[in-house]
């Protein structure tokens, strides 16, 4: 399904029943990234998945995007669907969007779950982003497949699950260059750590123990900044922790959300 909101077409899917739970995916993926969560989550929640601007079946306009723009897309979708309040789970770039959502309209969030994400892009990472963007401009997103899979999954998992590698590689390849470039110019601007004390939603932070980019140390910085936030580090997982350790990921998310019942959820 699609809605025209905030100047673009936003592709989304809704399944399940119960309180709303919104899922925001990583850069170079689409809403199908959440397939390992869908069955478990839909037993308890009405699950909203959507393709971020520049990804999947949503519009991919040319030019630089901003995290504020991606946040406004999320609000526009919620408004179009008349969703007044939702749990919000974001992974990687989705977690960056989720932080902006939580800081802008806190009354909309029943809870906040931040997975494999950061609240600040360090200066040391900026040359890496410039390198990736230059590569995409020259050769397209297919040039990023091997290096991205190496960051996103542990070596043993990559070897044991070639079918998953093929599926995620296809998501990367199929990400429009304009979408990757647009979002890839937004991510380096991330700088929210000093504002996270303003977050009022109950918050769970998840990190893969073997995630080099958004490491457990990065997650601890987020937890230290958000009042009352909880941290869970998931063993045997790198960046796409929701896929590599789906069972443990789902268990932790559902336990957290279950604890919110009767507490304003």
C-alpha positions, 0 to 999 in steps of 0.5 A, a space after each residue: 500500500 502507498 500514501 502520498 505524504 510529505 511530498 512523496 509516495 510512501 510504501 507501507 504494510 500493516 499486519 497483526 492486531 493490538 497496539 501500534 508498533 512502527 518499524 524503521 529499517 536500515 540504510 540500503 534495506 527496505 521493509 522486508 528487513 523485518 520479516 524475521 520479526 513479523 510473525 512474532 510481533 503480529 501476535 501482540 501488535 498491529 505492526 506498521 512497516 514502511 520503506 524509508 524515502 529513497 528505498 524499496 517502493 517509496 519515492 527516491 527523489 534526487 538530492 541530499 536528504 536530512 534526518 529531519 526530513 526522514 522524521 517528517 516522512 514518518 510523522 506524515 505516514 502516521 498522520 495519514 494512517 491516523 495513528 496517534 500513538 505507537 511503539 517505535 523500533 528503529 535499527 541503524 538509520 531507522 534508529 536515528 530517525 526514531 531518536 528524532 521522532 522521540 525528541 520532536 513529538 514525544 507524546 506520539 511514542 508509547 516506547 522507543 527501541 533503538 537497535 544497532 544505532 548511534 546518536 552521533 556520527 564521529 568525525 573519524 567516520 566522515 571520510 568513510 562516508 565520503 568514500 561510500 558516496 563517491 563509490 555509489 556515484 561512480 559504480 552504483 550500490 552494487 559496488 557496496 555489497 561485499 563490504 556491507 555484508 562484511 560489516 552487517 554479519 559475522 563471518 560464521 553467519 555469512 558462511 552458514 547462511 548464503 541464502 540470507 546473504 543473497 537476499 540482503 545483497 539484493 536489497 543493497 543492489 536494488 536500493 536506488 543510487 539517489 536514495 542511498 546518496 540522499 540518506 548517506 548525506 543525512 547520516 553524517 549530520 547526526 548529533 543528538 547525544 546531548 539532547 537525549 536527556 529530553 527523551 521521555 519515552 521508556 527506552 530499550 537499546 539493543 546492540 550486537 556484541 560484534 558490531 564494529 560500527 554501532 558497537 556496545 560502547 556506542 550503545 552505552 553512550 545512548 543509554 547513559 544519555 536517556 533517563 531510565 534507558 535499558 541496554 541489552 547486548 546480543 551475543 553472536 551478532 554484528 550489525 543486522 542483529 534482528 536477522 543474525 539473532 532473530 530469536 533473541 532479538 524478538 524475545 528481548 523486544 517483546 519482553 520490553 514491550 510486554 513490561 509496558 502493558 498497563 503503563 501507558 502503552 
